[in-house]
Structures are given as structure tokens and as C-alpha cells.
Amino acid sequence: MRMYAVNLNDSPLPPVRPEDTAALVTAVAGSVLLPGDAGYDDERAVFNLNHELMPAVIVVAQSAIDVQAAVAFAAGQHRPVLVKATGHQVVGTAQGAVLITTHRMNDVDIDAVGRTASVGAGTIWAEVVQKAAEAGLAPLNGSNPTVGVAGYTLGGGLSPTLGRSHGYAADHVRSLDVVTADSELRHVDAESDPELFWALRGGKGNFGVVTALEFDLFPVSRLYGGGIYFPGKRMDDVLRAWTAWHPDTPETMISSFAALRLPPLPQVPEPLRGVFAVSLRIAYAGTAQDGERMIAPLRAIAPAILDTAADMPYTAVASIHNEPTEPLPYYERSIMLREFPVAAQDRLVELVGPDSATTMWIAELRALGGAWDTEPAAPNAVATRGLPYVLLGVEVGPLSAEQRLKESIAALLDGMAPWQGDRRLVNNLAPEEATDAVAIYGPECYERLAGVKKTYDPTNMFRLNHNVVPAV
């Protein structure tokens, strides 16, 4: 196998002085902020309150030109670059780095005839869902409406509403505008640069700063979806019934299982506050009548605490998973499962069921398959095709409880290790897993990514991520 450069930790970098940024301030239409400046703390804030960014300088970009200036400045100072739209997934503290925030670059242009969306780097999914719906169209969005489109898509993008019939969000990217480490702005598609196009879609933020994306939309305006919540004591019955049911459903039906121990907070629906419940999440791109018929066996498992499954406009799909949209302190990790036999079902019940001692806020098992296993016409670096499940553990709590909360998640994932797949979905990975990119992509895919990295980022400027190191 090809050899790779050693990814050494950065030596401490000196602070950026105001005089150092004079040319940058002139070149940038947005803002240039140093520690202590008004707005610095707001711009470095992330969704996860247990993580803190401490960059040497922040460039609040308004355009691709601003991004080019920021990257050129970082190169001149030999500093790494981190990009943040919403900060749902953060790796490291960005100590000494140049942080580029993109939330001002949030233009959304819908082509109703061509069924595409063109969006800026700071766009969030809620903005795309709303504008696409006005044309009777829908994107391959995630479960949380506040997640940034760019980071989600570059990591693959696992849509819990339309993905099983259409594949990963990365599969439907038409083109990207990206500023590479040489500060060049490139328009990349399957014809202009097939190798970089392959790597960007799935390789996360390893190859540059994506400033805009164009991707497909689909003629979906309504879904039959929601959650069926059962008492936690019925977890064994619910899990086994769902596991037997979902493989025979059409690709237009997406479902997942979750064990929930939600806190007694006002934003949690009344029947679920402070109780242990299990939930089946449903999203069916078909008629309400067919949806009702298909999920009837699930509703028959046990009396529900709460049942929200119903016909809905696509603009309401965030209610299916009902995830927090305000920042909170949490830890999360995920693994892929290569199978989920009876022994694995038994073990999951032991680990997070009614007789366990876990404090796990959410343990979620998403069933994949369908179009998620199909290579797109223009292949990409998404490495998880063929793995039928993704298991996610989430704990919520302050930094002072970090060790206990991480041990709780480790107990779940380590307990399911006998059925773990050999690759990982790069979205929903913990910061401490950033050095394990070979395990994320597998040796063959990683080697190809490392070759692309050598071409476009030979000094590893974009390393504050689940890092692919340039090949030697």
C-alpha cells in the first residue's frame, strides 16, 4: 500500500496581531475578527455546548472572494483552516487556526423546471426545504432542520425521509464551487475534474472550502410520517417486530428504532417527559392510505403512548424525529452494523432496555439498504454502501460529566462490536475519532482520497476534521 505523510500535531502558533490582518481586512467584504473583538464569541460558537473553538482569527465570509482571501492568508501564515456553517460537527478547538464562517452565504435558488437547487455554503436545510416546497419539490435533507447543507452533503448525507429510494445526498450533487489550498476557486463537476468531484462528495472537508453546491430535487410535496412511541418496558416486543417488518417494505418507506430517555423539559412532549420510551420513526413517500395500511402491524404491537404518524406537507418533516434546534451540551458516536441477528437484538435490549442501568438519551438504529447501496452514475467517496444499519448513541450533559457520558456511549457501541461493520459514516462521529480516517473509509477508498489530497492540499491545510493525510 502507498505510504502516507505523518500527521503531526501542530506546534503552538503565535497569536495573529492586528497589523498582520491589515491586507486581509481590506480584501474581505465580510468581517475579520480577533479574540476580544465584538462578535468574535458569537462567530466561534457551535451547536454542541461541550465544544469550544479558539481560532486565532475569524473571517465571516460573504462571498467566495472572501473565502479565497482567508485561505491565502492562512497559507501565508502556515495556519490550518476550519470551516463552520452551523457547527453541528466539530473536530478539535481550532487553536491558532483561521476559522471561516459561512452563515452569511445562504442564498437558495430553486430551478423548478430542472428540479435542482443551487445554494451557498452557509445554507441550512430548513431554508432549502421551504423554498423547494414552493415548487412542489423536496431535497434529500437530514433529520435536523438546522444542520448545514454543505457539511451534511460532503459527509454523504443520510436522508431519513427520501434516502432509501434515492440514495445519499452526495449522490445527487451536480456541481460544487470550492476554494482549494492554493486559494483558487474551482467549479467542479463530473466532467471538469472527476477525481476531485469524486473525493469532495463523501470526503467531508478535506479538500477545500466549498462555497456553493448544485444538487437534485425530487417531486415530493407530502409524506406520511411521524413517530409511534411505546412504553419502554415493551422494547423487546417493539424491536423484534420492527426488525422483522422493515425488510419487506418498499424503498419509499424509511424507518428507524430509538430507545429514548428524554429529560423532563418543556420542549419534550408531555407524555415523554422524564420517561423511558421506545419509538418507531416512519417516513413514507406515498399516499396516506398506503402508509396507514403498511404501518398497521407496528401499531398493533402494543398500546402507544403517543402516535404522530399522519399525512403531512414536506415542510413538516422535521417533526418526525423532532430533534433539538437550539444548542445543547452532548456527546455522540455511531457505528455501522453489518447484520442485526437475534443475538444482536438480545444484546441491544440488554444494553439500553428497561433492565439496563444506562442513562443514554437516545440510542437509535436506522435501517438502510435500497438506493443507499447503489453506486451513483458519477461515483463518489461515500464508503458505507452495503452496510444495512447505522447505530447512534447520544448522551446529553455538561462538560463536567464528560467521562461518564463518553463511557455510557462506549458501553453501547462496544457491546454491539461483534456485529460492527468495517467502515463508518463520517457524519455523527466524535472528535476523538478524527485520527481514524482509514477505518472510516476502508484502505482502498482512503488510499485514493490520500492521492487527491496530495494534489489539492499537499500541506494538509484542511486537517481540522476526520483527516485524510496527503499521500507521500
Buried (B, 14 or more C-beta within 10 A) or exposed (E): EEEBBEBEEBEEBEEBEEEBBEEBEEBBEBBBBBBEBEEBBEBBBBBBBBBBBEBBBBBBBBBBBBBBBBBBBBBEBEBBBBBBBBBBBBBBBBBBBBBBBBBBBBEBEBEEEEBBBBBBBBBBBBBBBEBBBEBBBBBBBBBBBBBBBBBBBBBBBBBBBBBBBBBBBBBBBBBBBBBBBBBEBBEBBBEEBEEBBBBBBBBBBBBBBBBBBBBBBBEBBBBBBBBBBBBBBBBBEBBBBBBEBBEEBEBBBBBBBBBBBBEEEEEBEEEBEEBBBBBBBBBBBBEBEBBBEBBEEBBEBBEBBBBBBBBBEBBBBBBBBBBBBEBBBBBBBBBBBBEBEEEBBBBBBEBBBBEBEBBBBBBBBBBBBBBBBBEBEBBBBBBBBBBBBBBBBBBBBEEEBBEEBBEBBBBBBEBBEEBBBEBBBBBBBBBEBBEEBBBBBBEEBBBBBBBBBBBBBEEBBBBBBBBBBBBE
